[in-house]
């Protein structure tokens, strides 16, 4: 009798392992196909093999020579880094205020912030376009920073609110008893403990701004101010698609985001775990 449950558990674990590896393969395969396709010439790209016999960097070199990829990369970096910094600073202070200074006004304000997150980007782009035009900020990277920050802030504030609520308020109260002011307790006690939450907000806002296409396509006209996500569309013409060059540019576009996530992975996992427990 005891052998059957053990066999069932072994079979169940084996089936779960197979399913897990199958899901991982489905998720990773498009990325693998993109990288392999970016390293094949135009003649071989018509039928790329799963395990290619020969690879070449000619498509990548062609992309770097014919398109201002480095300039697009710089624009994307400026927008993503600026959005991450602004979102982290504003959401840190707003989340702390909502968590520590509770009242009817703050509760209604928090609900209003959450409600704005439910609005799709298609409803925000027209008002943002009009505002940017009236402020003479249209067709500038500043407009993208403002748009991405406005879109990322609601969720960022609520994430930070959850992290602040996970910290015992007794720590700050004890610091104030020992002579610290409210601001001193916030800076010396709360801020160091909220570092994992800040890392989560930085990763979230950075990736959101880095992958943005809708706002970048709507608010930017000049090609020299394009970001990488918009620059990828230049490889598609009315009648043809330059697949090797497109895949090469897509690979270059994905590398910084992957590296950034890999560097921040430890802090991101720690932050998500820290924010999941209160008290």
C-alpha positions in Angstrom: 0.0 0.0 0.0 2.8 2.4 0.8 4.5 1.7 -2.6 1.6 3.1 -4.6 1.5 6.6 -3.1 5.3 6.8 -3.7 4.9 5.8 -7.3 2.2 8.3 -7.8 4.3 11.0 -6.3 7.2 10.2 -8.5 5.0 10.1 -11.6 3.4 13.4 -10.5 6.8 15.1 -10.1 8.0 13.7 -13.4 4.9 15.0 -15.2 5.2 18.4 -13.5 8.9 18.6 -14.5 8.0 17.8 -18.1 5.2 20.4 -18.2 7.5 23.0 -16.6 10.3 22.4 -19.2 7.7 22.5 -21.9 6.4 25.9 -20.8 10.0 27.2 -20.5 10.7 25.9 -24.1 7.6 27.6 -25.5 8.6 30.9 -23.8 12.3 30.8 -24.7 11.9 29.5 -28.3 10.8 32.8 -29.9 13.8 34.6 -28.3 16.1 31.8 -29.6 14.6 32.1 -33.0 15.1 35.8 -33.0 18.8 35.6 -32.1 19.5 32.8 -34.6 17.6 34.7 -37.3 19.6 37.9 -36.6 22.9 35.9 -37.3 21.9 34.6 -40.8 22.2 36.3 -44.1 19.3 37.3 -46.3 19.6 34.4 -48.6 19.5 31.8 -45.8 16.8 33.6 -43.9 14.0 32.4 -46.2 14.3 29.0 -44.4 16.4 29.3 -41.3 17.3 26.0 -39.6 16.7 25.3 -36.0 20.4 24.5 -35.5 22.2 26.6 -38.2 25.5 25.4 -39.5 27.0 28.8 -40.2 26.3 32.2 -38.6 27.3 35.7 -39.6 27.2 39.1 -38.1 26.6 40.8 -41.4 23.0 41.7 -40.6 24.1 43.4 -37.4 26.8 45.3 -39.2 24.4 46.4 -41.8 21.9 47.6 -39.2 24.6 49.6 -37.4 25.8 51.2 -40.7 22.4 52.0 -42.3 20.3 53.0 -39.3 21.1 55.4 -36.4 20.7 52.6 -33.9 23.1 54.1 -31.4 21.2 57.3 -31.4 17.9 55.4 -30.9 19.6 53.4 -28.1 20.7 56.7 -26.4 17.2 58.1 -26.6 15.6 55.0 -25.2 18.2 55.0 -22.3 17.5 58.6 -21.5 13.7 58.1 -21.4 13.9 54.8 -19.4 16.4 56.0 -16.8 14.6 59.4 -16.3 11.3 57.6 -15.9 12.7 55.2 -13.4 14.3 57.9 -11.3 11.3 60.2 -11.3 8.8 57.3 -10.6 11.0 56.0 -7.7 11.2 59.4 -6.0 7.6 60.3 -6.3 6.2 56.9 -5.5 8.4 56.5 -2.5 7.1 59.7 -0.9 3.5 59.3 -2.0 3.4 55.7 -0.9 4.8 56.6 2.5 2.3 59.4 2.9 -0.7 57.1 2.0 0.5 54.4 4.4 1.5 56.5 7.4 -0.9 59.5 7.3 -4.3 57.9 6.9 -7.5 59.9 6.6 -10.5 60.1 4.5 -8.8 62.4 2.1 -5.8 60.1 1.7 -8.1 57.1 1.2 -10.0 58.9 -1.6 -6.8 60.0 -3.1 -5.4 56.5 -3.1 -8.6 55.1 -4.7 -8.4 57.9 -7.4 -4.8 56.9 -8.1 -5.8 53.3 -8.5 -8.7 54.2 -10.8 -6.3 56.0 -13.1 -4.4 52.8 -13.6 -7.5 51.2 -15.1 -7.5 53.8 -17.9 -5.9 52.5 -21.2 -3.2 54.4 -22.9 -5.5 55.2 -25.8 -7.5 57.5 -23.6 -4.5 59.3 -22.3 -2.6 59.9 -25.5 -5.0 62.6 -26.9 -5.0 64.8 -23.8 -1.3 64.3 -23.4 -0.8 65.3 -27.1 -2.8 68.5 -26.6 -1.0 69.4 -23.4 2.5 68.7 -24.9 1.6 70.8 -27.9 0.4 73.8 -25.8 3.5 73.6 -23.7 5.8 73.4 -26.8 7.1 70.0 -25.6 5.9 68.0 -28.5 8.5 66.0 -30.5 10.9 65.9 -27.5 12.2 63.2 -25.2 10.8 65.2 -22.3 7.3 64.5 -23.5 8.0 60.8 -23.5 9.4 60.9 -19.9 6.2 62.8 -18.7 3.9 60.4 -20.5 5.6 57.2 -19.3 5.9 58.6 -15.8 2.2 59.4 -15.7 1.3 55.9 -16.9 3.7 54.1 -14.5 3.1 56.2 -11.3 -0.3 54.8 -10.1 0.9 51.3 -9.8 4.3 52.4 -8.5 2.6 54.4 -5.7 0.5 51.4 -4.7 3.5 49.1 -4.8 5.4 51.5 -2.4 2.3 51.8 -0.2 2.4 48.1 0.3 6.1 48.1 1.1 5.6 50.9 3.7 2.7 49.1 5.3 4.9 46.0 5.7 7.3 48.0 7.9 6.4 48.2 11.6 5.6 51.8 12.5 7.1 51.2 15.9 10.6 51.5 14.4 10.0 55.1 13.4 8.2 55.9 16.7 11.1 54.6 18.7 13.5 56.8 16.7 11.3 59.8 17.4 11.3 58.9 21.1 15.1 58.9 20.9 15.1 62.5 19.5 14.6 62.1 15.8 12.0 64.2 14.0 9.4 62.7 11.7 11.6 63.6 8.7 14.7 62.2 10.5 13.0 58.9 11.2 11.8 58.7 7.6 15.3 59.3 6.2 17.3 57.3 8.7 15.0 54.4 9.4 12.3 54.0 6.7 14.4 54.8 3.6 17.1 52.1 4.1 14.4 49.5 4.9 12.4 50.5 1.8 15.3 49.9 -0.6 13.9 46.6 -1.9 10.6 48.3 -2.7 12.4 51.1 -4.6 14.3 48.5 -6.7 11.0 46.9 -7.7 9.6 50.3 -8.7 12.8 51.1 -10.6 12.7 47.8 -12.6 9.0 48.1 -13.3 9.1 51.7 -14.5 12.4 51.2 -16.5 11.0 48.2 -18.4 7.7 50.0 -19.0 9.4 53.0 -20.5 12.0 50.9 -22.4 9.3 48.9 -24.1 6.9 51.8 -24.8 5.8 52.1 -28.4 2.4 53.8 -28.2 3.4 57.1 -26.6 6.7 57.2 -28.5 4.9 56.7 -31.9 2.3 59.4 -31.0 4.4 62.1 -29.5 7.6 61.9 -31.5 7.9 62.8 -35.2 11.5 63.4 -36.0 13.6 60.3 -36.8 16.6 61.6 -34.8 14.4 61.5 -31.6 13.0 58.0 -32.2 13.5 55.4 -29.6 14.4 51.8 -30.4 10.9 50.5 -30.2 9.8 52.9 -33.0 13.0 52.4 -34.9 12.2 48.8 -35.4 9.2 49.8 -37.6 11.6 51.3 -40.2 12.6 47.9 -41.3 9.1 47.2 -42.6 8.1 48.8 -45.9 5.0 48.7 -47.9 6.0 45.6 -49.9 8.9 44.0 -48.1 10.2 43.3 -44.6 14.0 43.2 -44.0 13.8 40.2 -41.7 17.5 39.7 -40.9 18.0 43.4 -40.2 14.8 43.5 -38.2 15.7 40.6 -36.1 19.2 42.0 -35.5 17.8 45.3 -34.4 15.3 43.5 -32.1 18.1 41.5 -30.6 20.1 44.7 -29.9 16.9 46.2 -28.4 16.4 43.3 -26.1 19.9 43.0 -24.7 19.9 46.0 -22.4 16.6 45.1 -20.9 17.8 41.5 -20.2 21.1 42.8 -18.7 19.3 45.3 -16.5 16.9 42.7 -15.3 19.7 40.2 -14.6 21.6 42.8 -12.5 18.5 43.8 -10.6 17.1 40.3 -10.2 18.3 39.7 -6.7 17.0 43.0 -5.4 13.7 42.4 -7.3 13.1 39.0 -5.8 14.0 40.3 -2.3 11.7 43.3 -2.8 8.7 41.2 -3.9 9.2 38.9 -0.9 9.6 41.8 1.5 6.4 43.4 0.3 4.3 40.3 0.6 4.4 40.2 4.5 3.0 42.8 6.8 4.0 43.4 10.4 
